[in-house]
Amino acid sequence: MTRPVRLIVPLALGATLLAPLAGTADAAAPHARPAVVQPAAYSPATTISRAKTWLTAVDGHQVPYSQTATHGGYRTDCSGYASMALELPKPGPNTVGLATSTYTTKITMAGLKQGDLVIDSTGTNLTRHVVIFDKWTSSAHSRYWVYEQKGGTGTAHDEVDYGLGGDQFHAYRPKKY
């Protein structure tokens, strides 16, 4: 019965004597750098998840449309909504700004992926519009689902065909991806 005790005592004593030496290798290495935690990459799924929040953000209802009001620091117009979904600085650039190389890269309509933007940046503040692409309705690519902030409705998840019939809408990929 004394045999296990004899084995445990030397092991415990050895660990106690060696413990102070364990940290000396790291302490003696002046070139060692602490680990840097990189933030998770911003993804299209994050954009869609954030876009969905405005569907029920006001007591279970969508955020109303306005070119002057804000919700959570973002304008409640279409470009403010897209800026919120992309987590851009508040209150967010306008529609024309979103179509610039600061925030997006122009792509083809056929190349649209979830989280991309479809933007009409021409005209006036009453005609310009931006939507967040969700998915194609079918393999024919003749219509698609978007998240948008529009007058008369507010936040919506709609089926549209913007940009597919030769109008002023063009596809853009956010630089955050």
C-alpha positions in Angstrom: 0.0 0.0 0.0 2.9 2.3 0.4 4.1 1.9 -3.1 1.7 4.4 -4.8 2.6 7.0 -2.2 6.3 6.7 -3.1 5.5 7.2 -6.8 3.3 10.2 -6.3 5.5 12.1 -3.9 8.5 12.3 -6.3 6.2 13.4 -9.2 4.6 16.1 -7.1 8.0 17.3 -5.8 9.4 17.4 -9.4 6.5 19.4 -10.7 6.9 21.9 -7.8 10.6 22.4 -8.4 10.2 22.8 -12.2 7.1 25.1 -12.1 9.1 28.4 -11.6 11.2 27.6 -14.7 8.1 27.2 -17.0 7.7 30.9 -17.7 11.3 31.8 -18.2 11.6 30.9 -21.8 8.8 33.2 -22.8 10.0 36.0 -20.5 13.5 35.8 -22.0 12.2 36.1 -25.6 12.0 39.9 -26.2 10.9 39.4 -29.8 7.8 37.4 -28.9 4.6 39.2 -29.7 1.2 38.7 -28.0 -1.4 37.0 -30.2 -3.6 39.5 -32.0 -7.2 38.5 -32.5 -8.5 39.5 -35.9 -12.1 40.6 -36.2 -14.3 38.2 -38.1 -14.7 39.2 -41.7 -17.9 41.0 -42.6 -20.1 38.6 -44.7 -23.1 38.8 -47.0 -25.0 36.7 -44.4 -24.3 39.5 -41.9 -25.7 42.1 -44.3 -28.9 40.0 -44.8 -29.3 39.4 -41.0 -29.0 43.1 -40.3 -31.4 44.0 -43.1 -34.0 41.6 -41.6 -34.0 43.5 -38.3 -35.8 46.5 -39.7 -38.7 44.3 -40.8 -39.9 44.1 -37.2 -37.8 46.9 -35.5 -40.7 49.2 -34.5 -42.9 47.3 -32.1 -43.0 44.3 -34.4 -43.5 46.4 -37.6 -41.2 47.6 -40.3 -39.3 50.9 -40.0 -41.3 53.6 -41.8 -39.7 55.3 -44.8 -38.4 58.9 -44.5 -35.6 60.9 -46.1 -35.2 63.0 -42.9 -35.9 60.6 -40.0 -33.4 58.2 -38.5 -33.5 54.8 -36.7 -30.5 53.8 -34.7 -28.6 56.7 -36.2 -29.2 55.7 -39.9 -31.5 57.6 -42.2 -34.7 55.6 -42.9 -34.5 56.0 -46.6 -33.2 53.3 -49.0 -29.5 54.3 -48.8 -29.6 54.7 -45.0 -31.1 51.2 -44.8 -28.4 49.7 -47.1 -25.8 51.6 -45.0 -27.2 50.1 -41.8 -27.2 46.6 -43.3 -23.6 47.0 -44.3 -22.7 48.6 -40.9 -21.2 51.7 -42.6 -20.6 54.9 -40.6 -23.9 56.6 -39.5 -26.0 58.1 -41.0 -24.6 56.4 -44.1 -23.8 57.7 -47.7 -26.6 58.5 -50.1 -27.5 56.4 -53.1 -25.0 58.2 -55.3 -22.2 57.6 -52.7 -23.0 53.9 -52.4 -22.4 53.5 -56.1 -18.8 54.9 -55.8 -15.6 53.0 -55.6 -15.3 54.1 -51.9 -18.0 51.5 -51.0 -18.7 49.2 -54.0 -17.4 47.7 -57.2 -19.6 47.5 -60.2 -20.5 43.9 -61.3 -22.8 42.3 -63.8 -26.5 41.6 -63.0 -25.8 37.9 -63.8 -23.0 38.0 -61.2 -25.3 39.0 -58.3 -24.8 37.2 -55.0 -26.6 37.5 -51.7 -25.8 40.8 -50.0 -24.9 42.7 -53.2 -26.6 46.0 -54.0 -28.7 47.0 -57.0 -28.5 50.7 -57.5 -30.1 53.4 -59.6 -27.9 56.4 -58.9 -29.2 58.7 -61.6 -31.9 61.2 -61.4 -33.1 63.0 -58.3 -33.5 62.1 -54.6 -37.1 61.2 -55.6 -36.1 58.7 -58.3 -32.8 57.2 -57.1 -33.0 53.8 -55.3 -30.9 51.1 -53.8 -31.9 47.5 -52.8 -30.1 44.6 -51.2 -30.1 41.5 -53.3 -31.2 38.3 -51.5 -31.7 35.6 -54.1 -33.0 34.8 -57.6 -36.6 33.6 -57.7 -35.7 30.9 -60.3 -32.9 29.6 -62.5 -34.3 31.8 -65.3 -33.0 34.9 -63.4 -35.9 37.0 -64.6 -36.9 38.2 -61.1 -35.2 38.3 -57.7 -35.9 38.9 -54.0 -34.6 42.0 -52.3 -34.6 43.8 -49.0 -35.5 47.5 -49.5 -36.7 50.6 -47.8 -39.3 52.3 -49.9 -41.8 55.1 -49.7 -45.3 54.2 -48.6 -44.3 50.9 -47.2 -41.0 51.2 -45.3 -38.9 48.1 -44.9 -39.9 45.2 -47.2 -38.7 41.9 -48.6 -40.0 42.1 -52.2 -39.7 40.3 -55.5 -38.5 42.7 -58.2 -36.9 42.9 -61.7 -34.9 46.1 -61.3 -31.9 46.2 -63.7 -33.0 43.3 -65.9 -35.0 45.3 -68.5 -32.5 47.9 -69.5 -33.4 50.5 -66.9 -31.0 52.6 -64.8 -30.3 50.0 -62.2 -26.8 48.4 -62.0 -25.3 45.7 -59.7 -22.6 46.4 -57.2 -20.6 44.3 -54.7 -19.8 46.0 -51.4 -16.1 46.3 -50.7 -16.7 45.0 -47.1 -16.8 41.4 -48.5 
